[in-house]
């Protein structure tokens, strides 16, 4: 049986690539159900009801809430 000498991790040569710094503000909220996605996924009527609920502190009816929940789930 042939014996080999083990290679220590400290002896290995690693190539370190510097990543370009990207501020968090450049990608924050990128993969979220945001206004652009909401406009794309919901009908105009449901979108208006949702925006009224968000901006004017109104409550959503059950049917509208279910449509929004389904759109989020499918997204």
PDB file of N, CA, C and O in Angstrom:
ATOM      1  N   UNK A   1       0.830  -1.178   0.000  1.00  0.00           N
ATOM      2  CA  UNK A   1       0.000   0.000   0.000  1.00  0.00           C
ATOM      3  C   UNK A   1       0.881   1.250   0.000  1.00  0.00           C
ATOM      4  O   UNK A   1       1.837   1.342   0.770  1.00  0.00           O
ATOM      5  N   UNK A   2       0.559   2.194  -0.852  1.00  0.00           N
ATOM      6  CA  UNK A   2       1.380   3.384  -0.991  1.00  0.00           C
ATOM      7  C   UNK A   2       0.894   4.468  -0.024  1.00  0.00           C
ATOM      8  O   UNK A   2      -0.297   4.774   0.035  1.00  0.00           O
ATOM      9  N   UNK A   3       1.820   5.031   0.719  1.00  0.00           N
ATOM     10  CA  UNK A   3       1.474   6.098   1.655  1.00  0.00           C
ATOM     11  C   UNK A   3       1.739   7.445   0.992  1.00  0.00           C
ATOM     12  O   UNK A   3       2.748   7.643   0.315  1.00  0.00           O
ATOM     13  N   UNK A   4       0.802   8.362   1.208  1.00  0.00           N
ATOM     14  CA  UNK A   4       0.996   9.722   0.704  1.00  0.00           C
ATOM     15  C   UNK A   4       0.996  10.677   1.882  1.00  0.00           C
ATOM     16  O   UNK A   4       0.359  10.426   2.906  1.00  0.00           O
ATOM     17  N   UNK A   5       1.695  11.737   1.727  1.00  0.00           N
ATOM     18  CA  UNK A   5       1.720  12.713   2.813  1.00  0.00           C
ATOM     19  C   UNK A   5       0.500  13.619   2.681  1.00  0.00           C
ATOM     20  O   UNK A   5       0.153  14.055   1.583  1.00  0.00           O
ATOM     21  N   UNK A   6      -0.135  13.892   3.793  1.00  0.00           N
ATOM     22  CA  UNK A   6      -1.325  14.752   3.731  1.00  0.00           C
ATOM     23  C   UNK A   6      -0.932  16.196   3.426  1.00  0.00           C
ATOM     24  O   UNK A   6       0.143  16.659   3.810  1.00  0.00           O
ATOM     25  N   UNK A   7      -1.809  16.884   2.741  1.00  0.00           N
ATOM     26  CA  UNK A   7      -1.591  18.291   2.434  1.00  0.00           C
ATOM     27  C   UNK A   7      -2.338  19.125   3.463  1.00  0.00           C
ATOM     28  O   UNK A   7      -3.539  18.953   3.672  1.00  0.00           O
ATOM     29  N   UNK A   8      -1.627  20.004   4.081  1.00  0.00           N
ATOM     30  CA  UNK A   8      -2.256  20.873   5.060  1.00  0.00           C
ATOM     31  C   UNK A   8      -2.976  22.016   4.354  1.00  0.00           C
ATOM     32  O   UNK A   8      -2.499  22.552   3.354  1.00  0.00           O
ATOM     33  N   UNK A   9      -4.126  22.374   4.895  1.00  0.00           N
ATOM     34  CA  UNK A   9      -4.900  23.465   4.302  1.00  0.00           C
ATOM     35  C   UNK A   9      -4.111  24.767   4.303  1.00  0.00           C
ATOM     36  O   UNK A   9      -4.267  25.592   3.403  1.00  0.00           O
ATOM     37  N   UNK A  10      -3.271  24.952   5.306  1.00  0.00           N
ATOM     38  CA  UNK A  10      -2.483  26.180   5.397  1.00  0.00           C
ATOM     39  C   UNK A  10      -1.443  26.273   4.287  1.00  0.00           C
ATOM     40  O   UNK A  10      -0.970  27.366   3.975  1.00  0.00           O
ATOM     41  N   UNK A  11      -1.085  25.158   3.696  1.00  0.00           N
ATOM     42  CA  UNK A  11      -0.077  25.152   2.644  1.00  0.00           C
ATOM     43  C   UNK A  11      -0.670  25.380   1.256  1.00  0.00           C
ATOM     44  O   UNK A  11       0.066  25.627   0.301  1.00  0.00           O
ATOM     45  N   UNK A  12      -1.972  25.302   1.140  1.00  0.00           N
ATOM     46  CA  UNK A  12      -2.614  25.477  -0.159  1.00  0.00           C
ATOM     47  C   UNK A  12      -2.545  26.933  -0.594  1.00  0.00           C
ATOM     48  O   UNK A  12      -2.520  27.845   0.231  1.00  0.00           O
ATOM     49  N   UNK A  13      -2.516  27.126  -1.882  1.00  0.00           N
ATOM     50  CA  UNK A  13      -2.503  28.472  -2.450  1.00  0.00           C
ATOM     51  C   UNK A  13      -3.918  28.810  -2.929  1.00  0.00           C
ATOM     52  O   UNK A  13      -4.468  28.130  -3.795  1.00  0.00           O
ATOM     53  N   UNK A  14      -4.487  29.847  -2.366  1.00  0.00           N
ATOM     54  CA  UNK A  14      -5.835  30.260  -2.727  1.00  0.00           C
ATOM     55  C   UNK A  14      -5.780  31.570  -3.500  1.00  0.00           C
ATOM     56  O   UNK A  14      -4.982  32.457  -3.195  1.00  0.00           O
ATOM     57  N   UNK A  15      -6.626  31.673  -4.487  1.00  0.00           N
ATOM     58  CA  UNK A  15      -6.753  32.911  -5.244  1.00  0.00           C
ATOM     59  C   UNK A  15      -7.913  33.682  -4.633  1.00  0.00           C
ATOM     60  O   UNK A  15      -9.052  33.214  -4.621  1.00  0.00           O
ATOM     61  N   UNK A  16      -7.612  34.855  -4.134  1.00  0.00           N
ATOM     62  CA  UNK A  16      -8.637  35.669  -3.498  1.00  0.00           C
ATOM     63  C   UNK A  16      -9.041  36.774  -4.462  1.00  0.00           C
ATOM     64  O   UNK A  16      -8.222  37.592  -4.882  1.00  0.00           O
ATOM     65  N   UNK A  17     -10.316  36.775  -4.797  1.00  0.00           N
ATOM     66  CA  UNK A  17     -10.834  37.808  -5.685  1.00  0.00           C
ATOM     67  C   UNK A  17     -11.594  38.822  -4.849  1.00  0.00           C
ATOM     68  O   UNK A  17     -12.457  38.468  -4.046  1.00  0.00           O
ATOM     69  N   UNK A  18     -11.263  40.067  -5.048  1.00  0.00           N
ATOM     70  CA  UNK A  18     -11.978  41.112  -4.329  1.00  0.00           C
ATOM     71  C   UNK A  18     -13.303  41.369  -5.035  1.00  0.00           C
ATOM     72  O   UNK A  18     -13.361  41.528  -6.255  1.00  0.00           O
ATOM     73  N   UNK A  19     -14.363  41.405  -4.238  1.00  0.00           N
ATOM     74  CA  UNK A  19     -15.667  41.721  -4.797  1.00  0.00           C
ATOM     75  C   UNK A  19     -15.845  43.231  -4.816  1.00  0.00           C
ATOM     76  O   UNK A  19     -15.404  43.944  -3.915  1.00  0.00           O
ATOM     77  N   UNK A  20     -16.492  43.686  -5.851  1.00  0.00           N
ATOM     78  CA  UNK A  20     -16.752  45.113  -5.954  1.00  0.00           C
ATOM     79  C   UNK A  20     -17.803  45.487  -4.911  1.00  0.00           C
ATOM     80  O   UNK A  20     -18.833  44.821  -4.797  1.00  0.00           O
ATOM     81  N   UNK A  21     -17.546  46.541  -4.159  1.00  0.00           N
ATOM     82  CA  UNK A  21     -18.470  46.982  -3.123  1.00  0.00           C
ATOM     83  C   UNK A  21     -19.728  47.555  -3.765  1.00  0.00           C
ATOM     84  O   UNK A  21     -19.662  48.443  -4.615  1.00  0.00           O
ATOM     85  N   UNK A  22     -20.863  47.033  -3.343  1.00  0.00           N
ATOM     86  CA  UNK A  22     -22.149  47.536  -3.805  1.00  0.00           C
ATOM     87  C   UNK A  22     -22.937  47.975  -2.582  1.00  0.00           C
ATOM     88  O   UNK A  22     -23.173  47.167  -1.684  1.00  0.00           O
ATOM     89  N   UNK A  23     -23.350  49.235  -2.524  1.00  0.00           N
ATOM     90  CA  UNK A  23     -24.106  49.689  -1.362  1.00  0.00           C
ATOM     91  C   UNK A  23     -25.438  48.944  -1.246  1.00  0.00           C
ATOM     92  O   UNK A  23     -26.055  48.584  -2.249  1.00  0.00           O
ATOM     93  N   UNK A  24     -25.854  48.728  -0.034  1.00  0.00           N
ATOM     94  CA  UNK A  24     -27.101  48.006   0.223  1.00  0.00           C
ATOM     95  C   UNK A  24     -28.271  48.696  -0.466  1.00  0.00           C
ATOM     96  O   UNK A  24     -29.200  48.032  -0.926  1.00  0.00           O
ATOM     97  N   UNK A  25     -28.232  50.001  -0.539  1.00  0.00           N
ATOM     98  CA  UNK A  25     -29.329  50.747  -1.159  1.00  0.00           C
ATOM     99  C   UNK A  25     -29.522  50.390  -2.634  1.00  0.00           C
ATOM    100  O   UNK A  25     -30.588  50.642  -3.196  1.00  0.00           O
ATOM    101  N   UNK A  26     -28.503  49.807  -3.261  1.00  0.00           N
ATOM    102  CA  UNK A  26     -28.608  49.412  -4.661  1.00  0.00           C
ATOM    103  C   UNK A  26     -29.471  48.172  -4.857  1.00  0.00           C
ATOM    104  O   UNK A  26     -30.068  47.999  -5.919  1.00  0.00           O
ATOM    105  N   UNK A  27     -29.544  47.313  -3.854  1.00  0.00           N
ATOM    106  CA  UNK A  27     -30.293  46.073  -4.022  1.00  0.00           C
ATOM    107  C   UNK A  27     -31.344  45.833  -2.946  1.00  0.00           C
ATOM    108  O   UNK A  27     -32.032  44.812  -2.979  1.00  0.00           O
ATOM    109  N   UNK A  28     -31.483  46.747  -1.998  1.00  0.00           N
ATOM    110  CA  UNK A  28     -32.463  46.584  -0.933  1.00  0.00           C
ATOM    111  C   UNK A  28     -33.872  46.561  -1.520  1.00  0.00           C
ATOM    112  O   UNK A  28     -34.238  47.437  -2.304  1.00  0.00           O
ATOM    113  N   UNK A  29     -34.650  45.571  -1.144  1.00  0.00           N
ATOM    114  CA  UNK A  29     -36.026  45.456  -1.604  1.00  0.00           C
ATOM    115  C   UNK A  29     -36.165  44.958  -3.024  1.00  0.00           C
ATOM    116  O   UNK A  29     -37.242  45.052  -3.613  1.00  0.00           O
ATOM    117  N   UNK A  30     -35.097  44.431  -3.578  1.00  0.00           N
ATOM    118  CA  UNK A  30     -35.098  43.992  -4.968  1.00  0.00           C
ATOM    119  C   UNK A  30     -36.052  42.825  -5.210  1.00  0.00           C
ATOM    120  O   UNK A  30     -36.762  42.807  -6.215  1.00  0.00           O
ATOM    121  N   UNK A  31     -36.074  41.874  -4.321  1.00  0.00           N
ATOM    122  CA  UNK A  31     -36.915  40.691  -4.485  1.00  0.00           C
ATOM    123  C   UNK A  31     -38.111  40.742  -3.547  1.00  0.00           C
ATOM    124  O   UNK A  31     -38.350  39.809  -2.781  1.00  0.00           O
ATOM    125  N   UNK A  32     -38.857  41.831  -3.611  1.00  0.00           N
ATOM    126  CA  UNK A  32     -40.030  41.987  -2.759  1.00  0.00           C
ATOM    127  C   UNK A  32     -41.272  42.207  -3.605  1.00  0.00           C
ATOM    128  O   UNK A  32     -41.191  42.573  -4.778  1.00  0.00           O
ATOM    129  N   UNK A  33     -42.404  41.981  -2.996  1.00  0.00           N
ATOM    130  CA  UNK A  33     -43.691  42.217  -3.651  1.00  0.00           C
ATOM    131  C   UNK A  33     -43.963  43.719  -3.565  1.00  0.00           C
ATOM    132  O   UNK A  33     -44.767  44.167  -2.748  1.00  0.00           O
ATOM    133  N   UNK A  34     -43.284  44.491  -4.417  1.00  0.00           N
ATOM    134  CA  UNK A  34     -43.334  45.950  -4.348  1.00  0.00           C
ATOM    135  C   UNK A  34     -44.418  46.524  -5.260  1.00  0.00           C
ATOM    136  O   UNK A  34     -45.181  45.777  -5.872  1.00  0.00           O
ATOM    137  N   UNK A  35     -44.478  47.846  -5.347  1.00  0.00           N
ATOM    138  CA  UNK A  35     -45.532  48.505  -6.130  1.00  0.00           C
ATOM    139  C   UNK A  35     -45.511  48.092  -7.601  1.00  0.00           C
ATOM    140  O   UNK A  35     -46.571  47.926  -8.204  1.00  0.00           O
ATOM    141  N   UNK A  36     -44.346  47.926  -8.178  1.00  0.00           N
ATOM    142  CA  UNK A  36     -44.275  47.509  -9.584  1.00  0.00           C
ATOM    143  C   UNK A  36     -44.859  46.119  -9.779  1.00  0.00           C
ATOM    144  O   UNK A  36     -45.592  45.877 -10.738  1.00  0.00           O
ATOM    145  N   UNK A  37     -44.539  45.216  -8.881  1.00  0.00           N
ATOM    146  CA  UNK A  37     -45.066  43.848  -8.969  1.00  0.00           C
ATOM    147  C   UNK A  37     -46.566  43.856  -8.711  1.00  0.00           C
ATOM    148  O   UNK A  37     -47.321  43.155  -9.385  1.00  0.00           O
ATOM    149  N   UNK A  38     -46.996  44.650  -7.735  1.00  0.00           N
ATOM    150  CA  UNK A  38     -48.424  44.733  -7.417  1.00  0.00           C
ATOM    151  C   UNK A  38     -49.204  45.213  -8.639  1.00  0.00           C
ATOM    152  O   UNK A  38     -50.244  44.644  -8.972  1.00  0.00           O
ATOM    153  N   UNK A  39     -48.712  46.254  -9.306  1.00  0.00           N
ATOM    154  CA  UNK A  39     -49.393  46.764 -10.505  1.00  0.00           C
ATOM    155  C   UNK A  39     -49.462  45.705 -11.599  1.00  0.00           C
ATOM    156  O   UNK A  39     -50.454  45.598 -12.320  1.00  0.00           O
ATOM    157  N   UNK A  40     -48.405  44.936 -11.706  1.00  0.00           N
ATOM    158  CA  UNK A  40     -48.337  43.912 -12.749  1.00  0.00           C
ATOM    159  C   UNK A  40     -49.273  42.742 -12.464  1.00  0.00           C
ATOM    160  O   UNK A  40     -49.895  42.210 -13.384  1.00  0.00           O
ATOM    161  N   UNK A  41     -49.381  42.338 -11.207  1.00  0.00           N
ATOM    162  CA  UNK A  41     -50.099  41.115 -10.852  1.00  0.00           C
ATOM    163  C   UNK A  41     -51.586  41.317 -10.555  1.00  0.00           C
ATOM    164  O   UNK A  41     -52.370  40.374 -10.664  1.00  0.00           O
ATOM    165  N   UNK A  42     -51.980  42.535 -10.180  1.00  0.00           N
ATOM    166  CA  UNK A  42     -53.365  42.767  -9.772  1.00  0.00           C
ATOM    167  C   UNK A  42     -54.120  43.575 -10.821  1.00  0.00           C
ATOM    168  O   UNK A  42     -53.529  44.340 -11.585  1.00  0.00           O
ATOM    169  N   UNK A  43     -55.436  43.391 -10.842  1.00  0.00           N
ATOM    170  CA  UNK A  43     -56.271  44.209 -11.719  1.00  0.00           C
ATOM    171  C   UNK A  43     -56.299  45.636 -11.179  1.00  0.00           C
ATOM    172  O   UNK A  43     -55.938  45.876 -10.027  1.00  0.00           O
ATOM    173  N   UNK A  44     -56.726  46.575 -12.007  1.00  0.00           N
ATOM    174  CA  UNK A  44     -56.755  47.980 -11.587  1.00  0.00           C
ATOM    175  C   UNK A  44     -57.665  48.181 -10.378  1.00  0.00           C
ATOM    176  O   UNK A  44     -57.332  48.939  -9.466  1.00  0.00           O
ATOM    177  N   UNK A  45     -58.804  47.508 -10.370  1.00  0.00           N
ATOM    178  CA  UNK A  45     -59.760  47.652  -9.269  1.00  0.00           C
ATOM    179  C   UNK A  45     -59.169  47.147  -7.950  1.00  0.00           C
ATOM    180  O   UNK A  45     -59.256  47.818  -6.922  1.00  0.00           O
ATOM    181  N   UNK A  46     -58.576  45.971  -7.994  1.00  0.00           N
ATOM    182  CA  UNK A  46     -57.978  45.393  -6.787  1.00  0.00           C
ATOM    183  C   UNK A  46     -56.779  46.228  -6.351  1.00  0.00           C
ATOM    184  O   UNK A  46     -56.566  46.433  -5.156  1.00  0.00           O
ATOM    185  N   UNK A  47     -56.000  46.707  -7.308  1.00  0.00           N
ATOM    186  CA  UNK A  47     -54.849  47.559  -6.990  1.00  0.00           C
ATOM    187  C   UNK A  47     -55.305  48.824  -6.264  1.00  0.00           C
ATOM    188  O   UNK A  47     -54.708  49.220  -5.263  1.00  0.00           O
ATOM    189  N   UNK A  48     -56.364  49.453  -6.773  1.00  0.00           N
ATOM    190  CA  UNK A  48     -56.865  50.677  -6.143  1.00  0.00           C
ATOM    191  C   UNK A  48     -57.358  50.394  -4.728  1.00  0.00           C
ATOM    192  O   UNK A  48     -57.076  51.167  -3.812  1.00  0.00           O
ATOM    193  N   UNK A  49     -58.084  49.305  -4.539  1.00  0.00           N
ATOM    194  CA  UNK A  49     -58.571  48.962  -3.197  1.00  0.00           C
ATOM    195  C   UNK A  49     -57.408  48.708  -2.240  1.00  0.00           C
ATOM    196  O   UNK A  49     -57.453  49.117  -1.080  1.00  0.00           O
ATOM    197  N   UNK A  50     -56.378  48.039  -2.723  1.00  0.00           N
ATOM    198  CA  UNK A  50     -55.216  47.760  -1.881  1.00  0.00           C
ATOM    199  C   UNK A  50     -54.480  49.050  -1.521  1.00  0.00           C
ATOM    200  O   UNK A  50     -54.095  49.243  -0.367  1.00  0.00           O
ATOM    201  N   UNK A  51     -54.284  49.926  -2.493  1.00  0.00           N
ATOM    202  CA  UNK A  51     -53.602  51.193  -2.222  1.00  0.00           C
ATOM    203  C   UNK A  51     -54.413  52.069  -1.268  1.00  0.00           C
ATOM    204  O   UNK A  51     -53.843  52.753  -0.418  1.00  0.00           O
ATOM    205  N   UNK A  52     -55.741  52.049  -1.405  1.00  0.00           N
ATOM    206  CA  UNK A  52     -56.588  52.784  -0.458  1.00  0.00           C
ATOM    207  C   UNK A  52     -56.424  52.222   0.948  1.00  0.00           C
ATOM    208  O   UNK A  52     -56.367  52.973   1.922  1.00  0.00           O
ATOM    209  N   UNK A  53     -56.349  50.912   1.046  1.00  0.00           N
ATOM    210  CA  UNK A  53     -56.174  50.282   2.359  1.00  0.00           C
ATOM    211  C   UNK A  53     -54.828  50.657   2.968  1.00  0.00           C
ATOM    212  O   UNK A  53     -54.729  50.884   4.174  1.00  0.00           O
ATOM    213  N   UNK A  54     -53.807  50.720   2.146  1.00  0.00           N
ATOM    214  CA  UNK A  54     -52.466  51.051   2.644  1.00  0.00           C
ATOM    215  C   UNK A  54     -52.352  52.539   2.974  1.00  0.00           C
ATOM    216  O   UNK A  54     -51.889  52.905   4.054  1.00  0.00           O
ATOM    217  N   UNK A  55     -52.771  53.385   2.051  1.00  0.00           N
ATOM    218  CA  UNK A  55     -52.546  54.825   2.195  1.00  0.00           C
ATOM    219  C   UNK A  55     -53.575  55.539   3.061  1.00  0.00           C
ATOM    220  O   UNK A  55     -53.249  56.517   3.733  1.00  0.00           O
ATOM    221  N   UNK A  56     -54.804  55.062   3.051  1.00  0.00           N
ATOM    222  CA  UNK A  56     -55.873  55.753   3.766  1.00  0.00           C
ATOM    223  C   UNK A  56     -56.363  54.974   4.977  1.00  0.00           C
ATOM    224  O   UNK A  56     -57.387  55.317   5.568  1.00  0.00           O
ATOM    225  N   UNK A  57     -55.645  53.939   5.342  1.00  0.00           N
ATOM    226  CA  UNK A  57     -55.962  53.136   6.525  1.00  0.00           C
ATOM    227  C   UNK A  57     -57.374  52.559   6.473  1.00  0.00           C
ATOM    228  O   UNK A  57     -58.083  52.534   7.480  1.00  0.00           O
ATOM    229  N   UNK A  58     -57.775  52.096   5.287  1.00  0.00           N
ATOM    230  CA  UNK A  58     -59.072  51.441   5.125  1.00  0.00           C
ATOM    231  C   UNK A  58     -58.873  49.939   5.255  1.00  0.00           C
ATOM    232  O   UNK A  58     -57.753  49.444   5.131  1.00  0.00           O
ATOM    233  N   UNK A  59     -59.946  49.222   5.501  1.00  0.00           N
ATOM    234  CA  UNK A  59     -59.841  47.765   5.597  1.00  0.00           C
ATOM    235  C   UNK A  59     -60.163  47.143   4.241  1.00  0.00           C
ATOM    236  O   UNK A  59     -60.953  47.680   3.465  1.00  0.00           O
ATOM    237  N   UNK A  60     -59.546  46.017   3.980  1.00  0.00           N
ATOM    238  CA  UNK A  60     -59.819  45.273   2.754  1.00  0.00           C
ATOM    239  C   UNK A  60     -60.981  44.325   2.988  1.00  0.00           C
ATOM    240  O   UNK A  60     -61.105  43.725   4.056  1.00  0.00           O
ATOM    241  N   UNK A  61     -61.828  44.196   1.981  1.00  0.00           N
ATOM    242  CA  UNK A  61     -62.864  43.174   2.079  1.00  0.00           C
ATOM    243  C   UNK A  61     -62.214  41.813   1.848  1.00  0.00           C
ATOM    244  O   UNK A  61     -61.116  41.726   1.297  1.00  0.00           O
ATOM    245  N   UNK A  62     -62.891  40.762   2.268  1.00  0.00           N
ATOM    246  CA  UNK A  62     -62.314  39.413   2.199  1.00  0.00           C
ATOM    247  C   UNK A  62     -61.948  39.003   0.778  1.00  0.00           C
ATOM    248  O   UNK A  62     -60.903  38.390   0.560  1.00  0.00           O
ATOM    249  N   UNK A  63     -62.796  39.335  -0.184  1.00  0.00           N
ATOM    250  CA  UNK A  63     -62.541  38.936  -1.567  1.00  0.00           C
ATOM    251  C   UNK A  63     -61.258  39.584  -2.101  1.00  0.00           C
ATOM    252  O   UNK A  63     -60.441  38.918  -2.736  1.00  0.00           O
ATOM    253  N   UNK A  64     -61.089  40.873  -1.843  1.00  0.00           N
ATOM    254  CA  UNK A  64     -59.889  41.583  -2.294  1.00  0.00           C
ATOM    255  C   UNK A  64     -58.649  41.042  -1.596  1.00  0.00           C
ATOM    256  O   UNK A  64     -57.606  40.858  -2.224  1.00  0.00           O
ATOM    257  N   UNK A  65     -58.765  40.789  -0.307  1.00  0.00           N
ATOM    258  CA  UNK A  65     -57.631  40.242   0.447  1.00  0.00           C
ATOM    259  C   UNK A  65     -57.223  38.882  -0.103  1.00  0.00           C
ATOM    260  O   UNK A  65     -56.033  38.575  -0.177  1.00  0.00           O
ATOM    261  N   UNK A  66     -58.193  38.069  -0.487  1.00  0.00           N
ATOM    262  CA  UNK A  66     -57.880  36.754  -1.057  1.00  0.00           C
ATOM    263  C   UNK A  66     -57.191  36.879  -2.415  1.00  0.00           C
ATOM    264  O   UNK A  66     -56.284  36.108  -2.727  1.00  0.00           O
ATOM    265  N   UNK A  67     -57.619  37.846  -3.218  1.00  0.00           N
ATOM    266  CA  UNK A  67     -56.979  38.059  -4.526  1.00  0.00           C
ATOM    267  C   UNK A  67     -55.529  38.496  -4.331  1.00  0.00           C
ATOM    268  O   UNK A  67     -54.632  38.015  -5.024  1.00  0.00           O
ATOM    269  N   UNK A  68     -55.303  39.404  -3.390  1.00  0.00           N
ATOM    270  CA  UNK A  68     -53.944  39.877  -3.106  1.00  0.00           C
ATOM    271  C   UNK A  68     -53.083  38.732  -2.581  1.00  0.00           C
ATOM    272  O   UNK A  68     -51.938  38.569  -3.001  1.00  0.00           O
ATOM    273  N   UNK A  69     -53.633  37.944  -1.666  1.00  0.00           N
ATOM    274  CA  UNK A  69     -52.886  36.811  -1.106  1.00  0.00           C
ATOM    275  C   UNK A  69     -52.529  35.804  -2.190  1.00  0.00           C
ATOM    276  O   UNK A  69     -51.421  35.268  -2.201  1.00  0.00           O
ATOM    277  N   UNK A  70     -53.455  35.546  -3.094  1.00  0.00           N
ATOM    278  CA  UNK A  70     -53.190  34.597  -4.180  1.00  0.00           C
ATOM    279  C   UNK A  70     -52.095  35.136  -5.112  1.00  0.00           C
ATOM    280  O   UNK A  70     -51.224  34.385  -5.553  1.00  0.00           O
ATOM    281  N   UNK A  71     -52.146  36.433  -5.405  1.00  0.00           N
ATOM    282  CA  UNK A  71     -51.119  37.039  -6.268  1.00  0.00           C
ATOM    283  C   UNK A  71     -49.746  36.943  -5.620  1.00  0.00           C
ATOM    284  O   UNK A  71     -48.752  36.664  -6.290  1.00  0.00           O
ATOM    285  N   UNK A  72     -49.697  37.173  -4.319  1.00  0.00           N
ATOM    286  CA  UNK A  72     -48.415  37.070  -3.607  1.00  0.00           C
ATOM    287  C   UNK A  72     -47.908  35.634  -3.624  1.00  0.00           C
ATOM    288  O   UNK A  72     -46.713  35.391  -3.794  1.00  0.00           O
ATOM    289  N   UNK A  73     -48.815  34.694  -3.448  1.00  0.00           N
ATOM    290  CA  UNK A  73     -48.436  33.278  -3.438  1.00  0.00           C
ATOM    291  C   UNK A  73     -47.901  32.852  -4.809  1.00  0.00           C
ATOM    292  O   UNK A  73     -46.909  32.127  -4.891  1.00  0.00           O
ATOM    293  N   UNK A  74     -48.546  33.295  -5.865  1.00  0.00           N
ATOM    294  CA  UNK A  74     -48.131  32.933  -7.222  1.00  0.00           C
ATOM    295  C   UNK A  74     -46.846  33.634  -7.636  1.00  0.00           C
ATOM    296  O   UNK A  74     -46.091  33.119  -8.462  1.00  0.00           O
ATOM    297  N   UNK A  75     -46.597  34.804  -7.067  1.00  0.00           N
ATOM    298  CA  UNK A  75     -45.408  35.573  -7.394  1.00  0.00           C
ATOM    299  C   UNK A  75     -44.188  34.829  -6.964  1.00  0.00           C
ATOM    300  O   UNK A  75     -43.072  35.312  -7.152  1.00  0.00           O
TER     301      UNK A  75
END
